[in-house]
Amino acid sequence: MSTLLIIVLAAVVILFVGVISMYNGLIRRRNEVENAFGGMDVQLKKRYDLIPNLIATVKQYATHEKELLTKVTEMRAQATSGKLSNEEKVALDNQISAGMQGIMVAVENYPDLKANENFMNLQRTLNEVESQISAARRTYNAVITLYNNGIQTFPQNTIAGMMNMQRKEVFVIPETERQNVDVKSLF
Amino acid sequence: MVSQEEIKSLYETELKPQLAGMEKMRKFVKRWRRLAIASGIVAFLFLSNCSTAVEIIGGIVFIAGAIYSSFKAYGTYKKYHKQFKNEVVRKVVQLINPAYQYNPDKHIELYEYHKAAIFRPKAERFNGDDLIVGKIDKTPFKFSELKTEYKTTRTDSDGNTVTEWNTIFKGLFFLAEFNKNIEGQTFIFPEKDSGLTNIFGKEKAKSKDFGELVKLENPEFEKIFSVYGTSQQEARYILTPVLMEAIVNIYKTYGLTMYFSFKGENVFCAIPFSRNLFEPNIKKSGVNYSDVEEMYVLFTLIETIIKELNLNTRIWTKD
């Protein structure tokens, strides 16, 4: 066998191994994105589970907030219907977040409700879930950034193009949620 | 927290006279210690050349002298040491907060050190002192000085087995109750000192012991620390953007190397110090404000950690 043939063969093998490892790397990143979205979904589900309880408690005291409560209940029903795409889920979740915040602000007008033990427990649980959701979102963004870096940099982008992998969007927090929550006003 | 002025005034009115009274003892120890060392050297000179009866007798006499002086120095040193801890350190602790309990002979327990799991070589020798237990608002905490070591044996050129003790950690070890429930474990290591990355900045295999590397969004934090943990999400649940900023602030204020670990109920923090803390120094005059000031700074550090980490905020499911 001539030396040239060996060199060509070696180059082909190296190229092949390189392509395989890049392919695997991209698949791994895509799976991580799915996994992170799953993690977020779990936390969102926890929040959906809390909503009926919260609404039932708030309803007893906050008689003037019927419209807001109904709206949140409707959004929850829509979110748990299981018919939504990931993007729709995210969009709806942002609306629910705003609705929940609206409820918490409205609660300010009902001192009896604020002092209710059941409500205080719910509020704690909700804070917990909100922190978990925010952690899950940050994880999701970190994984998405890795994924996007992977599919947009050379030479992986050629393989990503062949695999039809698209750039994914990171989470953007809507303007209404950017304001800091005033913890004192919650209690 | 008391102010630095209050500490200064405690020093002037109470500690200074106390320390001045103890000066005699310190000088006594210093004198006898010097004598012990000098006698030891002379005895060595005599015995290294022991050919005549005079040299042998001289050697024995000076050895006896060295032993006697050592006993004298050691006995008084123990008294001086005890008095320093019980009367000087205790007073500073009490001024900072009368509810804090100070125990000069106790330390953080071995199981607590193991739970933090910050340092991986198995600790084969474990000691410490100056345990302080207290509570700031809703957050119980404790800290002490700690030293852990592991043993290595090697064979020297003569074929003898030599045992060596290597320090794993020496410094201040602190733990407090954390305000969120934690299921896994998360670590924050100083980027430079953890030894978990190679020269190309890639993770070494041993970093796997601590879980996955967690890349966070705060570039300033990432420059100073690296985070490892059993769960990416839990690490972010603990390390909120606010908390990252707080840790950067603590680092900037005190400039200390800090290791953190979060597990179960607790946050642990290990701060290496090469010198002994809360200890009297025989060599220099005991009457100086800098020792007291150092203790004060250490206390402010602990309070700063608890406050900056918002450990008193209990809005989550944990009370």
Interface residues (C-beta under 8 A of the other chain):
Chain A: A36 G39 Q123 R124 T125 N127 E128 S131 Q132 S134 A135 A136 R138 T139 N141 A142 V143 V183 L186 F187
Chain B: K180 K215 L216 E217 Q232 Q233 E234 R236 Y237 T240 T313 I315 W316 T317
